[in-house]
Amino acid sequence: MTKRRGYFGTDGIRGQANIHPMTAEVALRVGLAAGKLFTSSSDRRHLVVIGKDTRLSGYMIEPALVAGFTSVGMDVRTFGPMPTPGVAMMTRSMRADLGVMISASHNNFADNGIKLFGPDGYKLSDEREAEIEALMDEGLQEGLAGPKQLGRVVRIDEAPARYVEIVKATFPKNLSLNGLRVAVDCANGAAYRVAPTALYELGAEVIPVGVSPDGFNINEECGSTHPQTIVQAVKQYRADIGISVDGDADRLVICDEKGQIVDGDQIMALIAGAWAATGDLTGGGVVATVMSNLGLERYLATRGLALHRTQVGDRYVMAKMREGRINLGGEQSGHIILSDFSTTGDGLIAALQVLAELVRAQKPMSALARQFDPVPQKLENVRFAGGKPLENAVVKSAIAEAEQRLNGAGRLLVRASGTEPIIRIMAEGDDEKLVGKLVSDIAGAVRQAAA
């Protein structure tokens, strides 16, 4: 495999806007490099589609990408604000050679990112990203198209409407959302139009929240990382259910009518149980990451289903799903992948599957929200300014001591985030006090090492 240069993390390239690597120059180099890699020697025109969320810096990143792609002869179709899964779908639907999403997902407005999809609509592999990185460090003057071969750019205004129709088609034809009051928090992000539209057209009474983006307020006290906002909306408007997505709408959390939050693990358990009962679940199990609760694993086991774990990152979940021909996977954070419908996490499509079960059951959401009792789990994030805290002797010692005290009666996970300068510390086990103490001790050691 080609040596990595450090542009790509676990979910594309991400960083603070206008600071390396999230600069116009890097975006230009991505366009040049990916454009060269995804064009062939054939005479046909090559196509790249580009969507984005609502961050101010999208106005800087998008033109730089367009300049890179067109300068190597690729035609470009831009969508404007569009959920990440919508870009993946349109890449395949429009027979594009490449798809690009400009977003930093659940991060605040100051960050941005670039995610790449292949012609099949799947996120690029590590190997493919490494090839792009190698090309990014070549001279900017190499491999450029001639004056007559430059790419053309067209804005596709109907792309979001096409995505809405695809999403609606995933909802069972014999069901309707008539009579349901649904609150939906769009995080002032990419789904601010499409999510309320799809829910309304399926029959729901829609209470939209977080649908007034201004370039700065994406994920600001709203969206799936701030669930208190959807809780407040559900209580204020007496909604039957609340749906909260993040800035690029590839993840969600659910809120029941009592204001209780339903995380990704419970959502996967609900869908897995329903699909297993109808024979729609393939592969004999579910794929999740190392962060998913042990309670989910135990719940699935009682139904004769396996839980296959991967490293954190929805593309690793998808890779395992494809390998095992499993059609349900996701992350505790709310990335839910339903491969019968989408090639990546899709908050809106996953929400519709939950809504379908709500309609079928004819029960309040609170009766469906808790599919299993979670094992006590504690997660703490420790931000650091630089260096490699996990290589520090004090941190290593704290981790080793924690493993010894757990003694196989739980799980411990300490890892560096792939998208932010954060060490994530997670422990779970039946002894809640012990779990909390272990996480606290390791967090203290990381802070000491990072000081």
N, C-alpha and C positions, 0 to 999 in steps of 0.2 A: 504494500500500500504506500502511496506517496506520502511523504512526511507532511504533517499538518503544520500550518503557519500560524494558527491561532485566531483566524477570523471567525470561524464557525464554532458555535457552542452546541448545546443539546437541542436547540430549536432555532437553527439558522444563525445569522449574525445579529447581535443585539448590543446596545450600549446607549450612552447619553448622546442626544442629538448634537451634532456639530463638534463632537469630540471623538477622536479615533477610537474604535473603528466605524462609528456611525456618522461619517462625513460624506459630503457630496463626492469627494474624490474616490473614496472606497466604493460608493454606489456605482460610480462610473466604471470602476475597474470590475465590479461584479457583472455589470452589463456587458462589458467587452469580453470578459473571460467566459461567462456562461453562454454568451452569444456565439463565440467561436466554438465552444464544445458542443452546442446543440444545433449547429448548422452542418450540413454535409456538402459534398461536392455536386449534388444534383442541381438541376436547373430550377426546381420549384422554389417558390417563396417560402421562407420560414417565418413562423409566427410565435410571438410571446404575448401572454395576457398579464395584465398588472391590476391588482386591486390594492386597496389600502383602508386603514381605519381613519379616525377623525383627528389625529394629532396634527398640530401646526407644522411640524417638521416633515410631514408627508409631502408638503409643497416643495421642499428642498430635495428630498430623496427621489421622488418619482421622476422629475425631469432629468436628473443625473443618470438614473437607470435607463430611461428612454434614450438619452444621448449615446450611452454605451451600446445598447442593442441596435439602434438604427445605424450606428457607424460601422457595424460589422455586417450590415445587410439584412437584419431581421425586421419584419413588420411588427408593429406594436398595436395592441388593443387595450385601452385603459377603461376601467369600470367605475372609478371613483370609490366611495365608501361601500365596502362589500365584506361580509364575513369570510374568514379564512377558508372554511369548508366550501363556500360558494366559489372562491377562486379555484380551488382544487377541482370542483365539478366542472366549471367552465373551461378549464384547461383541457379536460378530456372531451367535453361536449363540442368545443370549437376546433378540435383536432390540432391544438397548439403544440408546438415543440417544447414549450416551457411555460410554467406559471409562476408568478411572483406575488407574494403578499407583503405589503409594507406595514408592519405592526410590531409592537412590543407587548402584545397580548394584554396581560393583567397589570403591567407596570404603569406608572404614572406618565403624564404627558411628556415629561422631559426626556424620556427614553424613546427609542424607536428600534425597529429591527427589519430584517429582510429574510423571508422564508421562501424557499424554492421548491417547486413541484415539477416532476417529470411529466412527459406526455400521457402517462397512465393515470395521472392525478395523485400519485403517491409522493410523499416527501422524499427528497434525494437521499441516497445512502451516504454513509461516512466516506466511502471510497470516491463517490462522485463529487462530493464537496471538496475532498482533498485535491482532485484534479482541477477544480475551479480555483482553489487557492494557489496552486502552482502557477496557473496561467495569470492570475491577478498580479503576480510579481514580475511579469514580463513587461517590456516596454510598451507604452501606450500607442506607439506608432505602428506596431506590428499587426498584420492580418486585417487591415482596414479595407472596407469595400470601396470600389471606385465610385465616382460621382453619380453614375447612372444606376448603381446597385444599392444605393442607400435605402434604408427602410422607411416605410411610411407609418404614420400614427393616426389612429381613428379612435374617438371616444364612443363606447358602446353604452348608450344610456339605458337600454332595456335589459341589461345584464341582471340587475337586482330583481326585476320582475320575473325573469326566467328562473332565478334561484328560488323565488317564492313558490312558483308552480312545482318545481322539483320537490321542495320540502313538503308541500301540501299532499303530493302524491304518495308520501310515505305513511300518511295517516290512514288507518283502515277505512275502506270505502263505505262500509255498513255502519259507521259510527259518525256522530256529530258532536260538536262542542256546544250546541244549543243549550241554553240554560245555565252554563258555567260562567262564573265571574272570575277572570284570570288577570292577576296583576303581573306585569312583566317589566323588569328593570334591564334596560339595554346598555347601561354603563356609559351613556353618552358616547357610544362607540359605533362600530361598523354595522350593528344590527338595528340601529335606531329607527329605521323605516321598515325593514323587511320582517322583523319579528312581530310587531303589532299587526301588520298587514296580514301575514299568514294566519295568525290566531283569529283575527276578525273574520277573514274569509272562510274559515272552518266553522264559524258559528258562535264563537265565544263573545261575551261582553268583555272588552279589553280595557284595563286600566294601565296606561303606559307611564313608565317612570324612566328617567335618564334618557330622554329623547330630544335633548336640546344641546347638541355639541357646539362648542365654540373654539375648538382647537386646544383648549387648556384643561377642560374638565373631564376628560376621559378617565374612567375608573376613580374619579375623585368623590369619595364618600358615597359610592354607588357601585353597582355591579357585583359579581360573584365573590369578590374579595372583601366586600363590605355588606354582608348579608343583613345587617340591621336595617338597611334602607328598604329592602323588600319585606321584611318583617313588619315594619311600620306601615307600609302601603297595604299589606294584607289586613292588618288590624283596622286601619282607618277606613278602608272601603269594604270591609267584611267580605273579602274575596274568598273563593273556594280553594284557591291555590296561588302560590307565587312562584314565578320563574325569574331567575336572575342569571344573566350571562356576563362574560367579561368583555374587554374592549374589542376583541376580534371575534367573539361569539363562538369560540371552539370549546368552551367549557360552561358549565352551569351548576347552580345549586337550586334546590327546590325548597319552598316554604309551605308547610301545611296551613290549614285554616286557623290553627291555634297559635301560629307564629313560630313553630318549631322548625329548625333547619334540617334538611335531608341532604347528606353529603353524597359524593360520588359512589362510595362503597354501598350505601343503602339503595341508591338508584340502580346500580348494577345488580344487586340482589333481587330487587323487585322485577326488573326486566328478565333476568335469568330464570327466576321461578315461573314467570308467566310464559316465557318462550319454551321452557322445558315441558311445561304442561301441555302445550299445543303442538309440540314436536318441531318448533321453529328454531330451537337452539342447536347449532351444529358444533361438532368437535368434542362434545362431552364435557364442556367446561367453559371457563371464563379466563381471560388474560388480564392481569393487573400488575402493578409495580410493587416493588419492595415496600412502598409506603402504605399499601392497603392494610386494613385492620385484620388481625388474626381472627376476629369474629366472622368476617366474610368467608374466610377459608373454612371455618368450622360449619357455617351455615350451608355452604355449597356441598360439603362432604355429607351432610345429613340427607341430601337429595341425590347422592351418587354422582356429584359433579366435581370436577377438579378445578383448583385455582392454580394457574401457571403464572409465575412472577417474572418480571423483567426489571432491568434498571429503569430509573426515572426518565420519562420522555415518551410522548404518545407515539412517536415513530417506531420506538422499540417494541411498544405494545402491538402496533400494527404488524410489524415484522413477524412477531411470534404468532399472531392470529393467522397470518397468511400461511405460515409454516404448518400450523396444526389444523388449518381449515376451520377455525373458530370464528363465529360471526358476532361475538360480543366481547368487548374489552374496554379498559379505561383506567382512570386514576382516581384516587380518593378526592383529589382537588376538583373533580367534575368534568375532566376530559372523558367523554363517553364515546366510544367508537362502535358504530353499528355498520359492519362492513357490507351488509345487504344493501345499504343505502348510500354510504359515503366512504371515502378513502382516508379520512382523518376525523378527528373529534368534531362533533357538530352539536352545539348546545341546544339549538332549536329542534333538530330532529329527535334528539334524546328526550327533550321535554314532551314532544308529541307522543312518544311511546309511553311515558308516564301518564299523560292525559288519557291515552287510550285505555290503560288499565283502570284509571279512575272512573271513566265512563262505564266500563264493563262491570266493575265491582259494585257500582251504585252505593258506595260508602264514602264517608268523608276522607280526605287525604290523610288525616291523622291516623286512620285505621290501617293505612298502607305504608306509612312513613318509616316505621321501625321494623324491618324484616328480620333483624337479628340484634342481639345485645352486644355492643362493641366491647372488646377487651380494653381495659384502661390503657390509654395511649397518651403520651405527652410529646409534643413537638415544640422545639424552641429554635429560633433562628438567631444567629449571632453574626452581626456585620463586622467585617474587618477591612482595614485600609490597604493592606498589601502583604506580601509574603505568602507563606504556605503554613498556616497554623496546624494543619493535620500532621505535619512532619515534625512538630515540636515534641520533645521528650516528655514534657509534663502532660500534654494532651494525650499522647500515646499511652502513658501510664494510667491516666484517668479512664480511658476507654477499656484498657485491659482489666482494670479493677471492676468496672461496671459489668463486663462480660462474665467475670468470675462470680459476682454477686447474683446475677440473673440465673446462672447455673442451668441454662437450658430451659428455664420456665418462662420464656418470653423472647422478645427480639429486640436487638439494638442496631441502629443504623446511624452512622455519622458520615456525612458526605458534604462536599463543596457543591454549591449550586452551579449549574451550567450556564446560568443567565445573569447572575448577580454576584457581587463579592460577599457572599453569605455562606456560613457553615450551618447546615441543617442537622439538628440532633433529634433523633426520634427513639423512644423506647416504649415498649408495651409489654404487659404481663398482667397476671391476675391480681398481683399485689400493687395496688394503686400508689400507696405511699412510697414503696421502693422505686417504682417507675419514676415518680416525680423527683426523688432524691438523686437518682442516677443522672437524669437529664440536667438537673441543676449543677451537679458536680462537674460534668463534662463542659457545660456552658461556661462555668467559672474558669476552668482550665484554658478554654479557647480564648476567653477575654484576656486572661493573663498573658497568653502567648502573643496575642495581637496588640497588646499595649505598647 
